[in-house]
Each structure stands twice: as C-alpha cells, then as structure tokens.
C-alpha cells in the first residue's frame, strides 16, 4: 500500500516505492490521504494528475481518505461499544424481572415495561418539565436506588419498580435514547436523535 499526501503530491520517493513493488509483481493499493485539505479539489482532475505522474500504474485502483473519515469510524466503534454495554445491562435487568417474585401475564408485562415512557407527557407542558419528568423515570441511579430499598425493606413491589425502571432505561439506551437536555426532546446525553441528528 502506498500512501500519497494529496497536498504534497506524488514525490520521487512515492515513485521509487511504486516502481519497486511493480518490479517484484506485488499487489498495489494507492491511497490519497488528506483529500479534504485540497482547495477546490476535483477528484477526476487529480486522477488525471496521478495517471500522468504514474503512467505505468494505470490499472491500480485509487482510494480517497481524509481524517474526518477516521473520526466517523472512531465514533461508530464507540457507539457500538456503548450499545453492547447497554445490551448486557438490559439482559441483566430482564433476568432481574424474571427472577423477582411478582409476575403478570405477558400483555401486562409489555404495558408495564413501556410505562416509564408516559413521563414524556410532561413535554405537553414544556420542554423543561418534559426533560425533568423523563430523566426522573429513566435515570439508572434512581432505578438502582429504588431496587436496593425494595430489597432491604423486603418490599417486592418497590423491588419490581426499581428493576423495571432499570431494564427500561437500558432498553432506551440501546436505541440511542439518552437522558434529555431541557432545550429539546431530541437533545440527549448520547447525542442528537431524529431530525436533529441529520442537521
């Protein structure tokens, strides 16, 4: 693989390395780096420039790369790691619901599991109250605290509420729905969601 600096252009050293690889019948990958730093960059014109400088490598495919792409890749990796962590916590929460002593029918379980989202009704008043209400029912520390209180007080109902809030919060995090800022429903601690994420 040969890495070419788009700003600096093809140097004598680049030509030497490419010629060396060609003489030994090696596979060649040509990567043009820092493409975003080229003013008024025209990919087709730059390809013509490459063909003129390296006419003996017209068969080689050219890949274009710039640092912002690396940032996107890092962000996607971090997003995947966070989602994996939330999935693990969600599984833990569901196991807690399965083994706690109070049980209901499947349909009632579904309603109960989604019930913390009724806190979003606070947005009908304004975004500040909506955010406070949502965060109250989706904060993992609050959920864990309620579960601990229920456990030590031997109160099955309180234990159930705590585990339910924890599992539901993990479920929301898996899908990218984090705690809310007071300026907008779409502004969460995990980033923007919905149309705001596309802006």
Secondary structure, 3 states (H helix, E strand, C coil): CEEEECCCCCCHHHHHHHHHHHHCCCCCCEEEECHHHCCCCCHHHHHHHHHHHCHHHCCCCEEECCHHHHHHHHHHHHHHHHHHHHHHHHHHHHHHHHHCCCCCCHHHHHHHHHHHHHHHHHHHCCHHHHHHHHHHHHCHHHHHHHHHHHHHCCCHHHHHHHHHHHHHHHHHHHCCCCCEECCEEEEECCEECCHHHHC
